[in-house]
Amino acid sequence: MRRLFISTLVCSSLFAQPAATKSAAKGAATSKGTVASKGPAKTATNPALLNPAALKAKAPDIFKAQFTTTKGDFIVEVHRDWAPIGADRFYNLVKNGFFNDCSFFRVMSGFVAQFGMSPKPAISKAWEKASLKDDPVKVGNKRGNLVFAAMQIPNSRTTQIFINFKDNVALDTQGFAAFGTVIEGMDVVDRLYSGYGDNGPDQGLISSEGKPYLDKSFPKLDSIKTARLLPGAAATTAPAAKK
């Protein structure tokens, strides 16, 4: 599996996409206190997730999604004009339950929290080559903003996402375009377990073995119980896209 290497001013290695081979993409983040039980939600597989090519719905101009995690809830607001291709992908993933039971497999305190690898190998395999064209960066990597991870090649985004813990402005010039932001519960994101540092799960094993591998080898990782779209699309005071 290929990895993305970015400037050492930020971190020696950052984001990788799922693939069939083993990888050294690392994960996890320190947290203080707990809010909910660590047990995974028991959710059935949506057959639609096995056919990425069919999940092409256009997202609303503005929409919200609620993530219920093992540390509590947070709410994301997506602005399609920030990064329409990424926003549409995120909308379809949430709508169809892709993120349910996904772990925050790479959380680096003071940098990013990364998630978006399926707990089910069949789904991981289905999405391996479902890459997206890059969006131009209109809104950058401010604290709380959500951005798709990518490999060190153009148009390589698939399902992995990271949330910025701080303003990571160096990522803006490297093509990482934000599509949404955490508008409630950023304190929950801040508490995600980071004790494994950048020496956490192997992405190849996450892809091939799924959640059982993570539960056995990295039991302290936090995870998403459910992610769902919220009704309504009222705008908030989130920053506008640059012209």
Secondary structure, 3 states (H helix, E strand, C coil): CCCCCCCCCCCCCCCCCCCCCCCCCCCCECCCCCCCCCCCCCCCCCHHHHCHHHCCCCCCCEEEEEEEECCEEEEEEEECCCCHHHHHHHHHHHHCCCCCCCECCEEECCCEEEECCCCCHHHHHHHCCCCECCCCCCCCCCCCEEEECCCCCCCCECCCEEEECCCCHHHHHHCCCEEEEEEECHHHHHCCCECCCCCCCCHHHHHHHCHHHHHHHCCCCCEEEEEEEECCCCCCCCCCCCC
